[in-house]
Amino acid sequence: MSEPTSKTSQLPLYEQVKGQLQQKIQSGEYPALSQLPSENELSELFSVSRITIRQALHKLSQDGLIFKVHGKGTFVSKPKAYQNITQLQGFAEAMSSSGHHILNEVLSIEFIEAPLKVASKLKLAVRSQVAEIKRVRLLNNEPVSYELTYLPAEIGLQLQNKQVDLRVSDIFTAIEQDLSIPLGYADLNIDAIQADDELAQLLSVDIHTPILRVERLTHDANEHPIDYEYLYFSGESFQYQLRIFR
């Protein structure tokens, strides 16, 4: 149920309505691609005029949260996220600052023998143990990325001992704040692949949908590799942005 709008609030009525609708969208009460109630229904729901509802919907449309289909109604947009590639940030760190709601579905955390490439990237001896973490990142309750992360075993154990909740925390944030290990820089390789059966299911897309794949090797402040991962993003939901100068 919606909170009543307040005529004593400093915010205009349409901004109050916009805020409540935005909260419903970001919480998943109105999921992506679902149809919003009609203007008449929203007018009754919020006890405001249709003009106020139109103003609120116009603002939401400008923000890219909803879209109109002529003759059919107003629908919730599939969330589209943008991350500045010039900064070393975790996904939640970047998205939360943009007003998005982030949650992680932790699929598994295991200690395994490092695959040869992983051992090489993390500068570990062959057959060393690593922590393997698989997560699906949810943006406004919609799956937007799948992350396959490898950490040296001692880092993984420290995160376990600190009882870091990876459902709500970025690994970068946990390493810096919980383990007091400052990060330095990351090397990235970016390419495009087609979604196989597993990725299609995890990201709720069709098989062969274009997927943005990011290979990222993060180093600590002492230039030691500490985090090697593959990030798979739905191209429909995510873009990296970069500004370069001559």
C-alpha beads as a LAMMPS data file, in Angstrom:
LAMMPS data file: protein, C-alpha beads

246 atoms
245 bonds

1 atom types
1 bond types

-500.0 500.0 xlo xhi
-500.0 500.0 ylo yhi
-500.0 500.0 zlo zhi

Masses

1 110.0

Atoms # bond

1 1 1 0.000 0.000 0.000
2 1 1 1.255 3.482 -0.871
3 1 1 1.968 6.123 1.683
4 1 1 -0.352 9.105 1.366
5 1 1 1.104 12.187 -0.239
6 1 1 1.552 15.141 2.076
7 1 1 0.534 18.656 1.139
8 1 1 2.716 20.000 3.941
9 1 1 5.863 18.413 2.497
10 1 1 8.411 20.697 0.882
11 1 1 8.405 18.387 -2.151
12 1 1 5.768 18.987 -4.850
13 1 1 3.070 16.299 -4.975
14 1 1 4.317 14.903 -8.294
15 1 1 7.816 14.465 -6.814
16 1 1 6.336 12.580 -3.846
17 1 1 4.416 10.305 -6.219
18 1 1 7.487 9.858 -8.400
19 1 1 9.552 8.884 -5.359
20 1 1 7.044 6.289 -4.202
21 1 1 6.675 4.799 -7.685
22 1 1 10.452 4.686 -8.068
23 1 1 10.716 2.837 -4.755
24 1 1 8.125 0.298 -5.916
25 1 1 10.060 -0.245 -9.153
26 1 1 13.421 -0.622 -7.435
27 1 1 12.024 -2.965 -4.775
28 1 1 10.576 -5.232 -7.459
29 1 1 6.942 -4.598 -6.514
30 1 1 6.591 -3.369 -10.094
31 1 1 9.075 -5.697 -11.885
32 1 1 10.802 -4.989 -15.190
33 1 1 8.491 -5.008 -18.228
34 1 1 5.368 -5.151 -16.035
35 1 1 2.520 -2.753 -16.756
36 1 1 1.857 0.069 -14.314
37 1 1 -1.695 0.789 -13.136
38 1 1 -3.622 3.263 -15.279
39 1 1 -3.534 6.993 -14.601
40 1 1 -7.006 6.744 -13.036
41 1 1 -5.912 3.883 -10.772
42 1 1 -2.750 5.733 -9.732
43 1 1 -4.773 8.873 -9.104
44 1 1 -6.988 6.957 -6.680
45 1 1 -4.028 5.107 -5.154
46 1 1 -2.188 8.329 -4.278
47 1 1 -5.261 10.554 -3.809
48 1 1 -3.949 13.141 -6.282
49 1 1 -5.128 14.524 -9.612
50 1 1 -4.382 12.866 -12.965
51 1 1 -2.302 15.919 -13.872
52 1 1 -0.049 15.184 -10.880
53 1 1 0.195 11.528 -11.968
54 1 1 1.138 12.574 -15.520
55 1 1 3.863 14.858 -14.168
56 1 1 5.259 12.030 -12.013
57 1 1 5.158 9.571 -14.922
58 1 1 6.850 12.100 -17.190
59 1 1 9.707 12.439 -14.697
60 1 1 10.063 8.657 -14.401
61 1 1 10.115 8.405 -18.184
62 1 1 12.849 11.048 -18.380
63 1 1 14.880 8.983 -15.895
64 1 1 14.458 5.912 -18.091
65 1 1 12.521 3.947 -15.475
66 1 1 9.322 3.576 -17.502
67 1 1 8.193 3.718 -21.130
68 1 1 4.849 4.094 -22.874
69 1 1 3.400 1.874 -25.578
70 1 1 0.732 3.661 -27.601
71 1 1 -2.673 2.159 -27.006
72 1 1 -1.416 -0.323 -24.412
73 1 1 -0.196 1.629 -21.395
74 1 1 2.905 2.381 -19.365
75 1 1 5.521 -0.260 -18.569
76 1 1 8.568 -0.596 -16.320
77 1 1 11.843 -0.397 -18.229
78 1 1 14.397 -3.145 -17.941
79 1 1 17.151 -1.596 -15.790
80 1 1 20.170 -0.313 -17.701
81 1 1 23.304 0.347 -15.703
82 1 1 26.381 2.363 -16.598
83 1 1 29.767 2.040 -14.940
84 1 1 32.751 4.317 -15.428
85 1 1 35.586 2.060 -16.518
86 1 1 38.241 4.620 -15.552
87 1 1 37.642 3.923 -11.839
88 1 1 38.347 0.707 -9.957
89 1 1 34.993 0.070 -8.301
90 1 1 32.903 -2.885 -7.273
91 1 1 29.556 -3.258 -8.978
92 1 1 27.470 -2.378 -5.916
93 1 1 29.736 0.562 -5.122
94 1 1 29.200 1.992 -8.601
95 1 1 25.496 1.231 -8.914
96 1 1 24.437 2.321 -5.413
97 1 1 25.825 5.785 -6.060
98 1 1 23.461 5.937 -9.062
99 1 1 20.442 5.130 -6.908
100 1 1 20.094 1.474 -7.917
101 1 1 19.216 -1.299 -5.485
102 1 1 21.807 -4.123 -5.561
103 1 1 21.555 -7.636 -4.192
104 1 1 23.798 -10.640 -4.831
105 1 1 22.679 -14.226 -5.222
106 1 1 25.606 -16.295 -3.968
107 1 1 25.570 -19.542 -5.948
108 1 1 28.622 -21.153 -4.354
109 1 1 31.811 -20.553 -2.370
110 1 1 34.341 -23.368 -2.668
111 1 1 38.037 -23.969 -2.073
112 1 1 39.455 -25.762 -5.092
113 1 1 42.757 -26.505 -6.761
114 1 1 43.561 -23.480 -8.898
115 1 1 43.154 -24.005 -12.648
116 1 1 46.498 -23.437 -14.367
117 1 1 45.503 -20.045 -15.796
118 1 1 44.204 -18.863 -12.421
119 1 1 47.398 -19.949 -10.653
120 1 1 49.457 -18.135 -13.268
121 1 1 47.421 -14.925 -13.012
122 1 1 47.542 -14.889 -9.206
123 1 1 51.232 -15.895 -9.217
124 1 1 50.540 -19.013 -7.178
125 1 1 52.312 -22.347 -7.253
126 1 1 50.714 -25.084 -9.362
127 1 1 47.996 -26.962 -7.420
128 1 1 47.619 -24.143 -4.910
129 1 1 44.213 -23.767 -3.306
130 1 1 42.015 -20.819 -4.242
131 1 1 38.587 -19.632 -3.174
132 1 1 36.122 -19.800 -6.065
133 1 1 33.046 -17.582 -5.684
134 1 1 30.090 -17.623 -8.068
135 1 1 27.494 -14.862 -7.812
136 1 1 24.638 -13.391 -9.817
137 1 1 24.298 -9.638 -9.319
138 1 1 20.733 -8.330 -9.207
139 1 1 20.034 -4.736 -10.215
140 1 1 16.617 -3.593 -8.938
141 1 1 15.867 -7.324 -8.505
142 1 1 16.717 -8.142 -12.144
143 1 1 19.776 -10.332 -12.953
144 1 1 22.357 -8.168 -14.727
145 1 1 25.685 -9.967 -14.284
146 1 1 27.288 -13.281 -13.384
147 1 1 30.648 -13.167 -11.611
148 1 1 33.189 -15.959 -11.331
149 1 1 35.859 -14.852 -8.844
150 1 1 39.111 -16.480 -7.734
151 1 1 40.986 -15.356 -4.626
152 1 1 44.124 -16.749 -2.979
153 1 1 43.014 -19.249 -0.335
154 1 1 44.225 -17.103 2.565
155 1 1 42.091 -14.188 1.379
156 1 1 39.063 -16.436 1.021
157 1 1 39.608 -17.846 4.515
158 1 1 39.922 -14.382 6.004
159 1 1 36.624 -13.352 4.389
160 1 1 35.045 -16.483 5.855
161 1 1 36.484 -15.819 9.299
162 1 1 35.213 -12.242 9.189
163 1 1 31.792 -13.635 8.235
164 1 1 31.545 -11.198 5.333
165 1 1 28.050 -11.361 3.829
166 1 1 28.703 -11.508 0.084
167 1 1 24.974 -11.195 -0.586
168 1 1 25.213 -7.484 0.139
169 1 1 28.934 -6.667 -0.020
170 1 1 31.326 -6.095 -2.908
171 1 1 34.450 -8.236 -2.677
172 1 1 36.531 -5.085 -3.239
173 1 1 34.857 -3.379 -0.289
174 1 1 35.294 -6.453 1.900
175 1 1 39.005 -6.742 1.066
176 1 1 39.651 -3.096 1.862
177 1 1 37.341 -2.551 4.834
178 1 1 37.171 -5.971 6.507
179 1 1 40.672 -7.215 5.722
180 1 1 42.388 -3.785 5.684
181 1 1 44.140 -4.532 2.383
182 1 1 44.241 -1.439 0.134
183 1 1 43.741 -2.078 -3.567
184 1 1 45.925 -0.610 -6.263
185 1 1 44.936 -1.211 -9.886
186 1 1 43.311 -3.718 -12.225
187 1 1 44.020 -4.976 -15.727
188 1 1 40.928 -5.547 -17.869
189 1 1 40.260 -7.423 -21.084
190 1 1 36.811 -6.993 -22.630
191 1 1 35.188 -8.995 -25.383
192 1 1 31.753 -10.229 -26.470
193 1 1 30.453 -13.780 -26.457
194 1 1 27.111 -15.481 -26.968
195 1 1 25.170 -16.780 -24.000
196 1 1 25.333 -20.550 -23.603
197 1 1 22.660 -22.541 -21.754
198 1 1 24.114 -21.762 -18.316
199 1 1 24.575 -18.009 -18.861
200 1 1 21.164 -17.704 -20.507
201 1 1 19.534 -19.264 -17.462
202 1 1 21.555 -17.239 -14.933
203 1 1 20.939 -13.898 -16.662
204 1 1 17.371 -14.624 -17.812
205 1 1 18.192 -14.057 -21.482
206 1 1 17.803 -16.147 -24.624
207 1 1 20.529 -18.537 -25.717
208 1 1 22.990 -16.822 -28.112
209 1 1 22.149 -13.381 -26.696
210 1 1 25.262 -11.128 -26.861
211 1 1 27.060 -11.059 -23.513
212 1 1 29.780 -8.621 -22.458
213 1 1 32.657 -10.573 -20.891
214 1 1 35.214 -8.788 -18.722
215 1 1 38.382 -10.513 -17.557
216 1 1 39.761 -8.535 -14.612
217 1 1 42.933 -9.043 -12.588
218 1 1 43.080 -6.771 -9.552
219 1 1 46.273 -5.982 -7.641
220 1 1 46.715 -4.668 -4.132
221 1 1 48.570 -1.456 -3.338
222 1 1 51.848 -3.419 -3.313
223 1 1 51.157 -4.602 -6.885
224 1 1 50.486 -8.217 -5.857
225 1 1 47.623 -9.900 -7.775
226 1 1 44.808 -10.549 -5.329
227 1 1 41.567 -11.057 -7.286
228 1 1 41.086 -12.725 -10.682
229 1 1 37.601 -12.843 -12.139
230 1 1 35.347 -13.131 -15.119
231 1 1 32.337 -10.806 -15.233
232 1 1 29.507 -11.603 -17.639
233 1 1 27.033 -8.780 -18.303
234 1 1 23.789 -8.818 -20.211
235 1 1 24.278 -6.340 -23.063
236 1 1 20.629 -5.334 -22.717
237 1 1 21.176 -4.207 -19.138
238 1 1 24.704 -2.885 -18.808
239 1 1 27.280 -0.635 -20.449
240 1 1 30.791 0.384 -19.546
241 1 1 31.504 4.057 -20.189
242 1 1 34.882 5.662 -20.814
243 1 1 35.986 9.231 -21.514
244 1 1 39.368 9.675 -23.174
245 1 1 41.303 12.802 -24.058
246 1 1 43.621 13.586 -26.900

Bonds

1 1 1 2
2 1 2 3
3 1 3 4
4 1 4 5
5 1 5 6
6 1 6 7
7 1 7 8
8 1 8 9
9 1 9 10
10 1 10 11
11 1 11 12
12 1 12 13
13 1 13 14
14 1 14 15
15 1 15 16
16 1 16 17
17 1 17 18
18 1 18 19
19 1 19 20
20 1 20 21
21 1 21 22
22 1 22 23
23 1 23 24
24 1 24 25
25 1 25 26
26 1 26 27
27 1 27 28
28 1 28 29
29 1 29 30
30 1 30 31
31 1 31 32
32 1 32 33
33 1 33 34
34 1 34 35
35 1 35 36
36 1 36 37
37 1 37 38
38 1 38 39
39 1 39 40
40 1 40 41
41 1 41 42
42 1 42 43
43 1 43 44
44 1 44 45
45 1 45 46
46 1 46 47
47 1 47 48
48 1 48 49
49 1 49 50
50 1 50 51
51 1 51 52
52 1 52 53
53 1 53 54
54 1 54 55
55 1 55 56
56 1 56 57
57 1 57 58
58 1 58 59
59 1 59 60
60 1 60 61
61 1 61 62
62 1 62 63
63 1 63 64
64 1 64 65
65 1 65 66
66 1 66 67
67 1 67 68
68 1 68 69
69 1 69 70
70 1 70 71
71 1 71 72
72 1 72 73
73 1 73 74
74 1 74 75
75 1 75 76
76 1 76 77
77 1 77 78
78 1 78 79
79 1 79 80
80 1 80 81
81 1 81 82
82 1 82 83
83 1 83 84
84 1 84 85
85 1 85 86
86 1 86 87
87 1 87 88
88 1 88 89
89 1 89 90
90 1 90 91
91 1 91 92
92 1 92 93
93 1 93 94
94 1 94 95
95 1 95 96
96 1 96 97
97 1 97 98
98 1 98 99
99 1 99 100
100 1 100 101
101 1 101 102
102 1 102 103
103 1 103 104
104 1 104 105
105 1 105 106
106 1 106 107
107 1 107 108
108 1 108 109
109 1 109 110
110 1 110 111
111 1 111 112
112 1 112 113
113 1 113 114
114 1 114 115
115 1 115 116
116 1 116 117
117 1 117 118
118 1 118 119
119 1 119 120
120 1 120 121
121 1 121 122
122 1 122 123
123 1 123 124
124 1 124 125
125 1 125 126
126 1 126 127
127 1 127 128
128 1 128 129
129 1 129 130
130 1 130 131
131 1 131 132
132 1 132 133
133 1 133 134
134 1 134 135
135 1 135 136
136 1 136 137
137 1 137 138
138 1 138 139
139 1 139 140
140 1 140 141
141 1 141 142
142 1 142 143
143 1 143 144
144 1 144 145
145 1 145 146
146 1 146 147
147 1 147 148
148 1 148 149
149 1 149 150
150 1 150 151
151 1 151 152
152 1 152 153
153 1 153 154
154 1 154 155
155 1 155 156
156 1 156 157
157 1 157 158
158 1 158 159
159 1 159 160
160 1 160 161
161 1 161 162
162 1 162 163
163 1 163 164
164 1 164 165
165 1 165 166
166 1 166 167
167 1 167 168
168 1 168 169
169 1 169 170
170 1 170 171
171 1 171 172
172 1 172 173
173 1 173 174
174 1 174 175
175 1 175 176
176 1 176 177
177 1 177 178
178 1 178 179
179 1 179 180
180 1 180 181
181 1 181 182
182 1 182 183
183 1 183 184
184 1 184 185
185 1 185 186
186 1 186 187
187 1 187 188
188 1 188 189
189 1 189 190
190 1 190 191
191 1 191 192
192 1 192 193
193 1 193 194
194 1 194 195
195 1 195 196
196 1 196 197
197 1 197 198
198 1 198 199
199 1 199 200
200 1 200 201
201 1 201 202
202 1 202 203
203 1 203 204
204 1 204 205
205 1 205 206
206 1 206 207
207 1 207 208
208 1 208 209
209 1 209 210
210 1 210 211
211 1 211 212
212 1 212 213
213 1 213 214
214 1 214 215
215 1 215 216
216 1 216 217
217 1 217 218
218 1 218 219
219 1 219 220
220 1 220 221
221 1 221 222
222 1 222 223
223 1 223 224
224 1 224 225
225 1 225 226
226 1 226 227
227 1 227 228
228 1 228 229
229 1 229 230
230 1 230 231
231 1 231 232
232 1 232 233
233 1 233 234
234 1 234 235
235 1 235 236
236 1 236 237
237 1 237 238
238 1 238 239
239 1 239 240
240 1 240 241
241 1 241 242
242 1 242 243
243 1 243 244
244 1 244 245
245 1 245 246
